[in-house]
Amino acid sequence: MWYEYTNCKDLEAGTLGEGLTSTQVNPTLEEMLEMEITAATCAGSQRVAAMNMYLASPEFEADFATTTADPVADTDSNCRIEATAALIVWLISVLQ
């Protein structure tokens, strides 16, 4: 999905294949990209459409929103300590 979306975005920007290198000979990297990534395939791609919808959605903003709120102090509960203690007691009893 990411390959198709990224290359379609590059095609739209006119930078398809820019910065990429390959020793691929037949077809060359440029030829392969020209065959796989076309305006028609990008326009008809459900993956590209889904990514564009997600990036424009409030869910994207919520998933990657930044906050200016002060961080909450980390207060470890006793659950981890109790669970670790229980595991150690169980291991000791099993190994005896």
C-alpha beads as a LAMMPS data file, in Angstrom:
LAMMPS data file: protein, C-alpha beads

96 atoms
95 bonds

1 atom types
1 bond types

-500.0 500.0 xlo xhi
-500.0 500.0 ylo yhi
-500.0 500.0 zlo zhi

Masses

1 110.0

Atoms # bond

1 1 1 0.000 0.000 0.000
2 1 1 2.707 2.449 0.997
3 1 1 4.667 1.781 -2.230
4 1 1 1.674 2.579 -4.383
5 1 1 0.546 5.613 -2.381
6 1 1 4.016 7.152 -2.173
7 1 1 4.769 6.652 -5.840
8 1 1 1.368 8.004 -6.896
9 1 1 2.029 11.057 -4.748
10 1 1 5.426 11.460 -6.445
11 1 1 3.815 11.051 -9.880
12 1 1 1.364 13.821 -9.050
13 1 1 4.243 16.054 -7.932
14 1 1 6.261 15.223 -11.050
15 1 1 9.044 13.567 -9.047
16 1 1 8.399 9.874 -9.750
17 1 1 11.620 7.931 -9.244
18 1 1 13.569 10.986 -8.151
19 1 1 16.370 10.079 -5.776
20 1 1 15.972 6.335 -6.372
21 1 1 18.815 4.235 -7.717
22 1 1 18.867 0.689 -8.952
23 1 1 21.094 -1.665 -10.891
24 1 1 17.999 -3.252 -12.398
25 1 1 18.512 -3.665 -16.153
26 1 1 15.494 -5.229 -17.825
27 1 1 13.297 -3.328 -17.248
28 1 1 15.165 -0.427 -15.736
29 1 1 13.802 1.132 -12.574
30 1 1 12.477 4.075 -14.560
31 1 1 10.737 1.777 -17.065
32 1 1 9.246 -0.324 -14.285
33 1 1 7.883 2.732 -12.479
34 1 1 6.443 4.099 -15.722
35 1 1 4.654 0.771 -16.304
36 1 1 3.356 0.359 -12.734
37 1 1 2.600 3.902 -11.651
38 1 1 0.407 5.742 -14.113
39 1 1 -2.209 8.442 -13.720
40 1 1 -4.880 5.831 -14.531
41 1 1 -3.706 3.285 -11.963
42 1 1 -3.359 5.971 -9.286
43 1 1 -6.813 7.389 -10.015
44 1 1 -8.368 3.907 -9.887
45 1 1 -6.541 2.687 -6.804
46 1 1 -8.657 1.989 -3.722
47 1 1 -5.486 2.034 -1.629
48 1 1 -4.566 5.539 -2.750
49 1 1 -8.147 6.725 -2.299
50 1 1 -8.311 5.208 1.187
51 1 1 -5.026 6.833 2.230
52 1 1 -6.143 10.211 0.887
53 1 1 -9.451 9.902 2.762
54 1 1 -7.644 8.952 5.974
55 1 1 -5.152 11.815 5.715
56 1 1 -8.023 14.288 5.267
57 1 1 -10.081 12.825 8.123
58 1 1 -10.392 13.891 11.745
59 1 1 -9.123 10.413 12.702
60 1 1 -5.712 11.254 11.223
61 1 1 -5.610 14.439 13.257
62 1 1 -6.580 12.512 16.392
63 1 1 -4.030 9.752 15.750
64 1 1 -1.149 12.199 15.368
65 1 1 -2.316 15.243 17.292
66 1 1 0.194 17.074 19.385
67 1 1 -0.696 18.509 22.723
68 1 1 0.607 21.366 24.779
69 1 1 -0.648 19.865 28.021
70 1 1 1.828 19.173 30.785
71 1 1 2.835 15.518 30.950
72 1 1 1.149 13.503 33.631
73 1 1 3.496 12.169 36.284
74 1 1 4.159 8.468 35.865
75 1 1 2.629 6.726 38.835
76 1 1 3.426 3.060 38.708
77 1 1 0.719 1.038 40.304
78 1 1 1.473 -1.825 42.614
79 1 1 0.003 -4.200 40.051
80 1 1 3.354 -4.776 38.369
81 1 1 5.106 -5.379 41.659
82 1 1 2.375 -7.726 42.874
83 1 1 2.345 -9.628 39.595
84 1 1 6.123 -9.983 39.623
85 1 1 6.064 -11.169 43.238
86 1 1 3.336 -13.708 42.445
87 1 1 5.340 -14.988 39.472
88 1 1 8.481 -15.379 41.589
89 1 1 6.583 -17.244 44.326
90 1 1 5.024 -19.536 41.716
91 1 1 8.404 -20.208 40.077
92 1 1 9.966 -21.045 43.438
93 1 1 7.126 -23.444 44.269
94 1 1 7.355 -25.143 40.864
95 1 1 11.125 -25.513 41.005
96 1 1 11.136 -27.099 44.480

Bonds

1 1 1 2
2 1 2 3
3 1 3 4
4 1 4 5
5 1 5 6
6 1 6 7
7 1 7 8
8 1 8 9
9 1 9 10
10 1 10 11
11 1 11 12
12 1 12 13
13 1 13 14
14 1 14 15
15 1 15 16
16 1 16 17
17 1 17 18
18 1 18 19
19 1 19 20
20 1 20 21
21 1 21 22
22 1 22 23
23 1 23 24
24 1 24 25
25 1 25 26
26 1 26 27
27 1 27 28
28 1 28 29
29 1 29 30
30 1 30 31
31 1 31 32
32 1 32 33
33 1 33 34
34 1 34 35
35 1 35 36
36 1 36 37
37 1 37 38
38 1 38 39
39 1 39 40
40 1 40 41
41 1 41 42
42 1 42 43
43 1 43 44
44 1 44 45
45 1 45 46
46 1 46 47
47 1 47 48
48 1 48 49
49 1 49 50
50 1 50 51
51 1 51 52
52 1 52 53
53 1 53 54
54 1 54 55
55 1 55 56
56 1 56 57
57 1 57 58
58 1 58 59
59 1 59 60
60 1 60 61
61 1 61 62
62 1 62 63
63 1 63 64
64 1 64 65
65 1 65 66
66 1 66 67
67 1 67 68
68 1 68 69
69 1 69 70
70 1 70 71
71 1 71 72
72 1 72 73
73 1 73 74
74 1 74 75
75 1 75 76
76 1 76 77
77 1 77 78
78 1 78 79
79 1 79 80
80 1 80 81
81 1 81 82
82 1 82 83
83 1 83 84
84 1 84 85
85 1 85 86
86 1 86 87
87 1 87 88
88 1 88 89
89 1 89 90
90 1 90 91
91 1 91 92
92 1 92 93
93 1 93 94
94 1 94 95
95 1 95 96
